[in-house]
């Protein structure tokens, strides 16, 4: 299980800017990544936990409707999947699930 602060730094590195938010402000700077803790994936055997991995919900928001930042995230993290993308207020939103 990696720390949230280490994840934060890795997401900033992938994005190439400081626009990564765990507790987002009211006004976002684009492109940005907003993420939140979702749950703990707990693998058990013999009535014991043997692997615990934090699950995070990641949203990439960009003014570029053809943005491919989500692919950079998926290339960087081995346990990441793309769930859905949608356009809201002329902003592209890509939602991912990341186990870290």
For each residue, the residues with C-beta under 8 A, 3 or more apart:
1: 52 53 54 100
2: 6 7 54 100
3: 6 7
4: 7 8 22 37 54
5: 8 9
6: 2 3 9 10
7: 2 3 4 10 11 35 56 98 100
8: 4 5 11 12 20 22
9: 5 6 12 13
10: 6 7 13 14 76 77
11: 7 8 14 15 20 33 35 58 73
12: 8 9 15 17 18 20
13: 9 10 16
14: 10 11 69 72 73 76
15: 11 12 19 20 31 32 33 69 72
16: 13
17: 12 20 29 31 32
18: 12
19: 15 28 29 30 31 32 33
20: 8 11 12 15 17 32 33 35
21: 24 25 28 32 33 34 35
22: 4 8 35 36
23:
24: 21 28 32 34
25: 21 28
26:
27:
28: 19 21 24 25 32 34 61
29: 17 19 32
30: 19 61 62 63 91
31: 15 17 19 60 61 62 63 64 67 69
32: 15 17 19 20 21 24 28 29 60 61 62
33: 11 15 19 20 21 58 59 60 61 69 73
34: 21 24 28 58 59 61
35: 7 11 20 21 22 56 57 58 59 98
36: 22 56 57
37: 4 54 55 56
38: 55 56 57 97
39: 54 55
40: 52 53 54 55
41: 51 52 53 54 55 99
42: 49 51 52
43: 49 50 51 52
44: 47 48 49 50
45: 48 50
46:
47: 44
48: 44 45
49: 42 43 44 52
50: 43 44 45
51: 41 42 43
52: 1 40 41 42 43 49
53: 1 40 41 79 99 100
54: 1 2 4 37 39 40 41 99 100
55: 37 38 39 40 41 97 98 99
56: 7 35 36 37 38 97 98 99 100
57: 35 36 38 95 96 97 98
58: 11 33 34 35 73 80 95 96 97 98
59: 33 34 35 93 94 95 96
60: 31 32 33 67 69 70 73 92 93 94 96
61: 28 30 31 32 33 34 91 92 93
62: 30 31 32 65 67 69 91 92
63: 30 31 90 91 92
64: 31 67 92
65: 62 87 90 92
66: 92
67: 31 60 62 64 70 92 94
68: 71 72
69: 14 15 31 33 60 62 72 73 94
70: 60 67 73 74 82 85 94 96
71: 68 74 75
72: 14 15 68 69 75 76
73: 11 14 33 58 60 69 70 76 77 80 96 98
74: 70 71 77 80 81 82 96
75: 71 72
76: 10 14 72 73 80
77: 10 73 74 80 98 100
78:
79: 53 98 99 100
80: 58 73 74 76 77 96 97 98 99
81: 74 96 97
82: 70 74 85 94 95 96
83: 95 96 97
84: 94 95
85: 70 82 92 93 94 95
86: 92 93
87: 65 90 91 92 93
88: 91 93
89:
90: 63 65 87
91: 30 61 62 63 87 88
92: 60 61 62 63 64 65 66 67 85 86 87
93: 59 60 61 85 86 87 88
94: 59 60 67 69 70 82 84 85
95: 57 58 59 82 83 84 85
96: 57 58 59 60 70 73 74 80 81 82 83
97: 38 55 56 57 58 80 81 83
98: 7 35 55 56 57 58 73 77 79 80
99: 41 53 54 55 56 79 80
100: 1 2 7 53 54 56 77 79
